C-alpha cells in the first residue's frame, strides 16, 4: 500500500511539473488580420512588411502589394488601412521597404527607383516625396538604381541590394541619409557578386549571395568601416547554397541564415562567427521540412521566422546551438511546399506587437508573451523649471525595458543657447555633465529610446536653468582628463585595438596618420561620456610601415606610434 501511495505521489508530481512547464512556455497571441489586395500576380497579392513608429509611440505597418504599399494603423483593436502609396507593378508583388526617421524607402523589381515617403503626417497623410534614381554617368546605361530587389538601412546609411543595372553586378550600392534623407548621397558600393539582401550592424555587412552556390555564394561578411571602399572579412560558403537573408545574435557571435533555393536544405542555419575569419555551422532548424524558411529577424533571444507555407512563428535562441520552436502560427491553408504563404515578419514594435505578411491572406498582428511592451521614458532629474545642480551634476530618467531581453539605448538631447547634444548611453542616469558649452541660461532636454530600427521620444520635454558659475573648477575652464594607451597587438596585421579612457563628457576624435602626416582613418568623432573605450582598426590594404594614432579631447591632444607588418 505504501508503494502504491508513493507511486501516486510521483505521478502527481510529474503531472504538476509538466503542467507548470506548459504554463511557463511563452505563447503567440493572435490580435487580427487585414486582407485588402491591390492587384494580383498569379495567386500572390502581398509581399514584404515592415513597421514605423512615430516619435510619440504610435505604430504603423507597411505592407507590400502588387501595385503599391499599404499603410495600416495598429493603434486600435480594429486594423485599418489608412493610406496607400501607388507604385510600379511587380511580378510576385515583390516590394520591399525600410524606414529611417520619418521616411519610408520602398523598392521593387518593377522599376521606378526608390520611393521616398514622408510618414510624419500619419494617420492623416503619407506623402510620396520623390522617386529617387541614382545614375553614374561614367558607366551609363549600366550604372543606375532603377531596379533593386531589397533595401537595408542602418545608422543613417541606405543600401540598395540586387540593383541589377548597377555596373552589371547587382551587389549593394551605399548612400548616406545623414545630411538630407530626401536626397541620398552616393558613398560607394560592394560588387563582390549579386546580393539578394543584406543585414548591417555597426560597420559590418552580412550579404546574402543567393544565386551563387560556389565560392562566391553563401554569406559574405564585409568590413564597412570605410564605406567608400569596403573590404571582405570572410565568406561563409557551403555546398548548394541559396542564401536569402540573415540576422546576427545580440552578442555578435552567431549569424542565422535562410536558404530559399538551390540543393541545400531550405532551413535556418546557425553559424558560429566568434573567431572570424574562421566560422563553422553550429546548428540548423526548420518547422516543416517541406516548407522554405524565407526570412529571419531577431529581437533579444528570439528569432521571428517567415516560413512560406508553414506560416510564421518564434524560435528560441537563448542557446544558439540548440534552437527550438517557442510557438507557431500557420497562416496558409494550402499544400505545404513552394512559394506561397508567409513572406516577411517584423518584430520591432515597442508595444510588443509583431507582424507577419502572408502572400495570399494579408497582414497578421500578434503579441508574444516574452516580448514585453516598452514603457515611454519619463524625465526625473532635474525637475521641470528647476536649477541644474552643478555640485552634483546628473540627469536621470526612467527605464524603458530590460536590456538583457530587449536591447536598446538612450539618446539624451539638451537644447538651448546654440547647443544640441546627442549623447548615447544604455544607462538611465548621466553623471558629471558640466560641458564647457553650457552657458548660463535656460535649456530644454528630452530622451529618445532607440534600437536598430525604431526611436521613441520621452513622454515629456523639460526645462532647466544652468546657473552662472564663478568657480573655475566647475566652470568653463574645466579640462578633461584622459589617457591614450598603446595599441595591441603591436606590431599588427591587419587589425589592432586602440584604447583610451576619458574622465569627463567630452568631444573626442581618434585619427590615424601615416609617416607623411596624411590622415588615413577617422575612427571616432563624437561626444562621449566618461569611460573606457576600445576601437578595433583594420589597416586593410594600407602599406606596411609606421603609423601614428592621435586622440583629441577638447583642445588637448595625445599621440602614439604603431607598426603595421603585412
Secondary structure, DSSP 4 states (H G I P E B T S, - for coil): -HHHHHHHHHHHHHHHHHHHHHHHS--EEEEEEE------BTTB-EEEEEEEE-TTS-EEEEEEETTEEEEEE-SSSS-EEEEEEE----GGG-EEEEEETTEEEEEETTSS-EEEEE-TTTTT--EEEEEE--B-TTTTTSBB-S--SEEEEETTEEEEE--TTBTTT--EEEEE-SS-TTSPEEEEEE-SS--SEEEEETTEEEEEETT--STT-EEEEEE-SSTTS-EEEEEE--TT--EEEEEE-TTSSEEEEEE-SSSS-SSEEEEE-TTTT--EEEEEE-S-TTS---EEEEETTEEEEE-BTT-EEEEE-SSGGG-EEEEEE----S-SSSS-SEEEEE---TTSEEEEEETTTEEEEEEETTSPPPPPP-EEESPTTEE--STT-EEEE---S-TTTS--EEEEEEEETTEE--EEESSSEEE----TT--SEEEEEEEEEE-SS-EEE-S--EEEEEPP---GGGSTT----EEEPPPBSSSBSSEEEEEEEESS-EEEEEEEEETTS-EEEEEEEEEE-SEEEEEEEE-TTPPSEEEEEEEEETTEEEEEEEEE--
